[in-house]
Amino acid sequence: MNTSLRASHRPLRAAVVGSGAISKEHLTFLSGRSQAAGDVTGRIELAAVCDLSPVAADYGATEFGAGRAYTDITEMLKAEDLDVVHILTPPASHVTLATLCLEAGANVICEKPITSSAADLEQLLGVAQRCNRAIMESHNYRFNDGYLTVREALDAGRLGDLTEVEIRICLPVTDPDGRFGDPNLPSPIHRMPAGVLHDFTTHFAYLLLGLTGDVKFNRVAAAWSNHRGVAHFRYDDLDALLIGEGPTGPVHGRLRFDAGSAPDAFSLTARGSRGWMETDFFQPHLRTVIPRPGGAQLSPIVNHVANGLGLVRDGVTNFGRKLLQQTPYHGLHRMLDETYGALADGAPLPVSPGDMLAAARLVDQLLDDEVRL
Ligand SMILES: NC(=O)c1ccc[n+]([C@@H]2O[C@H](COP(=O)([O-])OP(=O)(O)OC[C@H]3O[C@@H](n4cnc5c(N)ncnc54)[C@H](O)[C@@H]3O)[C@@H](O)[C@H]2O)c1
């Protein structure tokens, strides 16, 4: 997209397709109620909400003050002159819906995984190019405070040369009371190549690639398992090891999805030649172990004291977030804010086609028969 939308001096007209679980975050942002992004109503107009379910469409539109509710995207695209459409439907529908929006002249922000393969993504990017419109996949955790702090520490050399990144998600996805586990109402995500785990692989891929940059992972092994043997699940566990060569030496990546361990976690640890840092997106905290004033003798003690105080501070902050019912999605709001700023200015979007393709190719690689353990 190379034309600035701000030149029109009117708020960008936006719509949401899919008024399910994640739409609450997008609609909170679009309706100007985001604590992370503030009031955006002067520059964005929430024109419409569309869902196959009339109840869901009406709820989204009424609750968040959208102009109209629709149950048919084609009708919506015909009736509304939209600048941006947020596609928040199950992944198998993304390509069809995104193509309709691009061809109708709208830019697209699409939830992850945008496609089920890198080849499909290449085709979709071709459609966007042909229509001279932008399309962007949500890489939201790359905009969370914890990730940004780790990224800054690596960039500033505080951890030394990067040696290892470990990303771990613990979630009881097979729980029959949960959104994926109900055998009578199976989620459409079960049909993706990695089944339910496909819902999480994009997060793994963009977070790893975001921290490892130029590293080429030429040794990859991935164990996909169905440890609990739940019939409608392809897999409930992933243990992947990636080894590559970075500018300063070897770098290891470890991606772990674990449905059996508690409590829920989404942790990220980056290790370097000087020290390491750890954060968690679900229970935000930061632990930093680096050389401190006082040399090798005192550093462990200073690290313990500094991290202890930090954990108490993070604990109090998390308690406050719980009381205010805040979710781990402040990064998503920040990402949307940056995206609308870039769209208005005709600037590159914060998640580039290159970022999206790299993530999709890594997910393909993890699923390749050749790397399976
Ligand atoms: N970025 C994140 O952290 C994050 C978190 C949760 C979900 N997601 C992603 O968001 C997407 C949606 O997930 P969800 O949990 O909100 O799903 P959901 O099942 O709660 O909601 C999907 C909604 O889309 C509607 N829908 C389906 N097909 C449609 C169509 N053709 N036209 C209009 N509406 C349609 C359904 O009726 C439903 O209301 C998935 O791709 C998921 O992976 C991302």
The ligand as a Tripos MOL2 file, in Angstrom:
@<TRIPOS>MOLECULE
LIG
   44    48     1     0     0
SMALL
NO_CHARGES

@<TRIPOS>ATOM
      1 N1         -3.6010  -13.3960   18.4240 N.am      1 LIG1
      2 C1         -4.0210  -14.0810   19.4620 C.2       1 LIG1
      3 O1         -3.4060  -14.0800   20.5210 O.2       1 LIG1
      4 C2         -5.2890  -14.9030   19.3030 C.ar      1 LIG1
      5 C3         -5.9930  -15.3460   20.4170 C.ar      1 LIG1
      6 C4         -7.1720  -16.0950   20.2080 C.ar      1 LIG1
      7 C5         -7.5900  -16.4080   18.9180 C.ar      1 LIG1
      8 N2         -6.8340  -15.9770   17.8610 N.ar      1 LIG1
      9 C6         -7.2230  -16.3090   16.4700 C.3       1 LIG1
     10 O2         -8.3900  -15.5970   16.1180 O.3       1 LIG1
     11 C7         -9.1710  -16.3620   15.1980 C.3       1 LIG1
     12 C8        -10.5800  -16.5270   15.7680 C.3       1 LIG1
     13 O3        -10.4750  -17.1770   17.0150 O.3       1 LIG1
     14 P1        -11.6330  -17.0640   18.1270 P.3       1 LIG1
     15 O4        -11.0820  -17.7580   19.3030 O.co2     1 LIG1
     16 O5        -12.1070  -15.6650   18.2730 O.co2     1 LIG1
     17 O6        -12.7630  -17.9600   17.4280 O.3       1 LIG1
     18 P2        -14.3070  -18.0840   17.8070 P.3       1 LIG1
     19 O7        -14.7290  -19.4310   17.3530 O.co2     1 LIG1
     20 O8        -14.5480  -17.6830   19.2180 O.co2     1 LIG1
     21 O9        -14.9990  -16.9650   16.8770 O.3       1 LIG1
     22 C9        -15.0250  -17.0500   15.4810 C.3       1 LIG1
     23 C10       -16.2810  -16.3250   14.9950 C.3       1 LIG1
     24 O10       -16.2110  -16.2530   13.5690 O.3       1 LIG1
     25 C11       -17.5320  -16.4540   13.0560 C.3       1 LIG1
     26 N3        -17.4150  -16.8620   11.6580 N.ar      1 LIG1
     27 C12       -16.9360  -18.0360   11.1510 C.ar      1 LIG1
     28 N4        -16.9510  -18.0020    9.7950 N.ar      1 LIG1
     29 C13       -17.4480  -16.7900    9.4320 C.ar      1 LIG1
     30 C14       -17.7120  -16.1550    8.1860 C.ar      1 LIG1
     31 N5        -17.4750  -16.7870    7.0340 N.pl3     1 LIG1
     32 N6        -18.2240  -14.9100    8.1930 N.ar      1 LIG1
     33 C15       -18.4860  -14.2580    9.3560 C.ar      1 LIG1
     34 N7        -18.2650  -14.8150   10.5870 N.ar      1 LIG1
     35 C16       -17.7380  -16.0620   10.6240 C.ar      1 LIG1
     36 C17       -18.1300  -17.5310   13.9720 C.3       1 LIG1
     37 O11       -19.5460  -17.5170   13.9240 O.3       1 LIG1
     38 C18       -17.5850  -17.0710   15.3330 C.3       1 LIG1
     39 O12       -18.4680  -16.1870   15.9990 O.3       1 LIG1
     40 C19        -8.4210  -17.6930   14.9890 C.3       1 LIG1
     41 O13        -7.6340  -17.5930   13.8520 O.3       1 LIG1
     42 C20        -7.5630  -17.7720   16.2580 C.3       1 LIG1
     43 O14        -6.3760  -18.5390   16.0640 O.3       1 LIG1
     44 C21        -5.7260  -15.2170   18.0280 C.ar      1 LIG1
@<TRIPOS>BOND
     1     1     2 1
     2     2     3 2
     3     2     4 1
     4     4     5 ar
     5     4    44 ar
     6     5     6 ar
     7     6     7 ar
     8     7     8 ar
     9     8     9 1
    10     8    44 ar
    11     9    10 1
    12     9    42 1
    13    10    11 1
    14    11    12 1
    15    11    40 1
    16    12    13 1
    17    13    14 1
    18    14    15 2
    19    14    16 1
    20    14    17 1
    21    17    18 1
    22    18    19 2
    23    18    20 1
    24    18    21 1
    25    21    22 1
    26    22    23 1
    27    23    24 1
    28    23    38 1
    29    24    25 1
    30    25    26 1
    31    25    36 1
    32    26    27 ar
    33    26    35 ar
    34    27    28 ar
    35    28    29 ar
    36    29    30 ar
    37    29    35 ar
    38    30    31 1
    39    30    32 ar
    40    32    33 ar
    41    33    34 ar
    42    34    35 ar
    43    36    37 1
    44    36    38 1
    45    38    39 1
    46    40    41 1
    47    40    42 1
    48    42    43 1
@<TRIPOS>SUBSTRUCTURE
     1 LIG1         1 GROUP 0 **** ****
